[in-house]
Amino acid sequence: MHEDTKIVRGLDEERFHKTDAQTNKSINAHRLPIYQTSTFIFDSLEEAYGAFTGEEHHHIYTRVSNPNALYLGKKVALLEGAEAGVAFNSGMAAIATTLLTLLKPGDRMVSSKPVYGGTGELFAYLQEHLGIRVDVLGPEEFYDALKAGGYRVAYVETPGNPTLTVYDIELVSNLAHENGAVVVVDNTFATPFHQKPIRWGADIVLHSTTKYLNGHGDTIGGVVVGSEEFVGELLHTTKMFGTLMQPFNAWLTARGIRTLAVRMRKHSENAMRVARFLESRPEVVEVYYPGLESFPYHHIAKKQMEKGYSGMVSFVLDGTRENLKRFITSLRIFHFAVSLGDTDSLATSPALTTHALSPTTDFPANLVRLSVGLEDAEDLIADLESALKRAFSTSGVAGR
Ligand SMILES: Cc1ncc(COP(=O)(O)O)c(C=O)c1O
């Protein structure tokens, strides 16, 4: 099956087929229904005992498992090329549950830099409260540290939020496996349409589905995929922490995924045009986009990212915080909001928002992060152009 067909039709066989109790006729729904239920009825004591001891596959209770959350996990596993998967209430729930399944006090973990601000805060928490040492390192130091060994987990967010720094997943996986570490990749920015970390050797892949996988900016969620064995362990932790995704959000996210291929093509196309436009502007000091030949990590992105470079573009605005403020508040089509991967274009200042409390923050204060949406690229470029002009206009009046 080709990738586009798999995205739309993969797991088709898992829709719903049941005999209707009232009419005794078959119901063969085209879509998986929403199992909006807290609990599931057992037919016998034996069945209940089998479900609780894990000898039988039977849903018990929606904190423990639910058809929609498991379907979504399985769908992302199919697209990532993993054996199994499970969906979570948020990207952070996915990351926290994964790390608490893998690590114990005294363990060491090495992480790429930068990572999403919330992930950076979690690392600090793990260090302070659980005595898990987390070394957050730039690419060269990261590869050297892995070679030296001693790590239980190698955690990589690539492209990284917000500087789009790209780590070589194949190199990380080889070094980690030679030195006894498990490789976890946050694939939120790229999605499996553009990048399949397991193909390059990663063990576990996770996402904030809030972003491109759901794609419509109307749910919060996460997903983790990996081996059957690991996902089994993860489900045990999930049950205790209560982090499983709720049925309606899982259903909406699975609906969103069906249009992933068409959306990602357009996000990437628009982002490339926006990045090239920004490169040509005198008000812009530097543009970060993995698709630009001038980007220092372009050669790695070219190797491991397929069919394009996704929709995230960051750039450093010249001038002061005042110019940044004027720029952001002058945008009309781009909304000033955090999050990304929405149909609508969004812009934010990570230093003053998403990464303001992250201990691992070190990027230019005037960095602007754009999530380039699905609007017409000409309109997006016109919006950026007029906001850049206003940001530096000597009349000084800008904003709404
Ligand atoms: C790369 C990345 N991973 C994880 C998260 C956390 O996801 P969520 O907000 O769904 O908890 C985010 C949020 O912005 C992110 O950008």
The ligand as an SDF file (V2000), in Angstrom:
LIG
                    3D

 16 16  0  0  0  0  0  0  0  0999 V2000
    7.7080   19.1700   20.1160 C   0  0  0  0  0  0  0  0  0  0  0  0
    6.6470   19.1290   21.1730 C   0  0  0  0  0  0  0  0  0  0  0  0
    6.5150   18.0320   21.9410 N   0  0  0  0  0  0  0  0  0  0  0  0
    5.5840   17.9580   22.9160 C   0  0  0  0  0  0  0  0  0  0  0  0
    4.7390   19.0250   23.1820 C   0  0  0  0  0  0  0  0  0  0  0  0
    3.7490   18.9150   24.2920 C   0  0  0  0  0  0  0  0  0  0  0  0
    2.4800   18.5880   23.7920 O   0  0  0  0  0  0  0  0  0  0  0  0
    1.0950   18.9630   24.4740 P   0  0  0  0  0  0  0  0  0  0  0  0
    0.9760   20.4560   24.4870 O   0  0  0  0  0  0  0  0  0  0  0  0
    0.0900   18.2710   23.6040 O   0  0  0  0  0  0  0  0  0  0  0  0
    1.1110   18.4130   25.8560 O   0  0  0  0  0  0  0  0  0  0  0  0
    4.8280   20.1760   22.3980 C   0  0  0  0  0  0  0  0  0  0  0  0
    3.9190   21.3120   22.6470 C   0  0  0  0  0  0  0  0  0  0  0  0
    4.0490   22.3760   22.0800 O   0  0  0  0  0  0  0  0  0  0  0  0
    5.8130   20.2420   21.3830 C   0  0  0  0  0  0  0  0  0  0  0  0
    5.9760   21.3210   20.6070 O   0  0  0  0  0  0  0  0  0  0  0  0
  1  2  1  0
  2  3  1  0
  2 15  2  0
  3  4  2  0
  4  5  1  0
  5  6  1  0
  5 12  2  0
  6  7  1  0
  7  8  1  0
  8  9  2  0
  8 10  1  0
  8 11  1  0
 12 13  1  0
 12 15  1  0
 13 14  2  0
 15 16  1  0
M  END
$$$$
